[in-house]
Protein backbone atom coordinates (compact mmCIF):
# COMPACT_ATOMS: atom_id res chain seq x y z
CA UNK A 1 0.00 0.00 0.00
CA UNK A 2 1.39 3.40 -0.92
CA UNK A 3 1.98 6.11 1.64
CA UNK A 4 -0.79 8.16 0.01
CA UNK A 5 -3.32 5.37 0.51
CA UNK A 6 -2.13 4.68 4.06
CA UNK A 7 -2.47 8.32 5.09
CA UNK A 8 -5.80 8.69 3.34
CA UNK A 9 -7.24 5.59 4.98
CA UNK A 10 -5.99 6.84 8.35
CA UNK A 11 -7.80 10.13 7.81
CA UNK A 12 -11.00 8.29 6.90
CA UNK A 13 -10.65 6.11 9.99
CA UNK A 14 -10.13 9.16 12.22
CA UNK A 15 -13.10 11.00 10.71
CA UNK A 16 -15.20 7.85 11.17
CA UNK A 17 -14.22 7.76 14.87
CA UNK A 18 -15.11 11.44 15.18
CA UNK A 19 -18.44 10.75 13.47
CA UNK A 20 -19.25 8.00 15.95
CA UNK A 21 -18.42 10.29 18.87
CA UNK A 22 -20.55 13.11 17.44
CA UNK A 23 -23.48 10.75 16.95
CA UNK A 24 -23.14 9.45 20.50
CA UNK A 25 -23.12 13.02 21.83
CA UNK A 26 -26.05 13.93 19.55
CA UNK A 27 -24.11 16.82 18.00
CA UNK A 28 -25.88 16.98 14.64
CA UNK A 29 -23.74 19.82 13.27
CA UNK A 30 -20.61 17.79 13.95
CA UNK A 31 -22.23 14.70 12.44
CA UNK A 32 -22.83 16.62 9.23
CA UNK A 33 -19.26 17.95 9.28
CA UNK A 34 -17.72 14.49 9.67
CA UNK A 35 -19.97 12.93 7.03
CA UNK A 36 -18.93 15.65 4.59
CA UNK A 37 -15.25 15.13 5.44
CA UNK A 38 -15.47 11.38 4.93
CA UNK A 39 -17.25 11.83 1.60
CA UNK A 40 -14.59 14.32 0.52
CA UNK A 41 -11.78 11.90 1.42
CA UNK A 42 -13.50 8.99 -0.35
CA UNK A 43 -14.00 11.17 -3.43
CA UNK A 44 -10.30 12.09 -3.39
CA UNK A 45 -9.39 8.41 -3.16
CA UNK A 46 -11.70 7.59 -6.06
CA UNK A 47 -10.14 10.28 -8.23
CA UNK A 48 -6.80 8.54 -7.67
CA UNK A 49 -8.15 5.09 -8.46
CA UNK A 50 -8.12 3.86 -4.87
CA UNK A 51 -10.69 1.18 -4.04
CA UNK A 52 -12.35 2.22 -0.78
CA UNK A 53 -15.17 -0.34 -0.78
CA UNK A 54 -13.96 -1.95 2.44
CA UNK A 55 -13.02 1.23 4.29
CA UNK A 56 -16.47 2.27 5.51
CA UNK A 57 -20.10 1.27 5.06
CA UNK A 58 -21.54 3.94 2.76
CA UNK A 59 -25.03 3.32 4.16
CA UNK A 60 -23.77 4.65 7.48
CA UNK A 61 -22.95 7.96 5.81
CA UNK A 62 -26.43 8.20 4.32
CA UNK A 63 -28.07 7.37 7.65
CA UNK A 64 -25.88 9.90 9.46
CA UNK A 65 -26.79 12.73 7.10
CA UNK A 66 -30.50 12.82 7.88
Secondary structure, DSSP 4 states (H G I P E B T S, - for coil): --HHHHHHHHHHHHHHHHHHHHHHTT-HHHHHHHHHHHHHHHHHHHHTT---TTTS-HHHHHHHT-
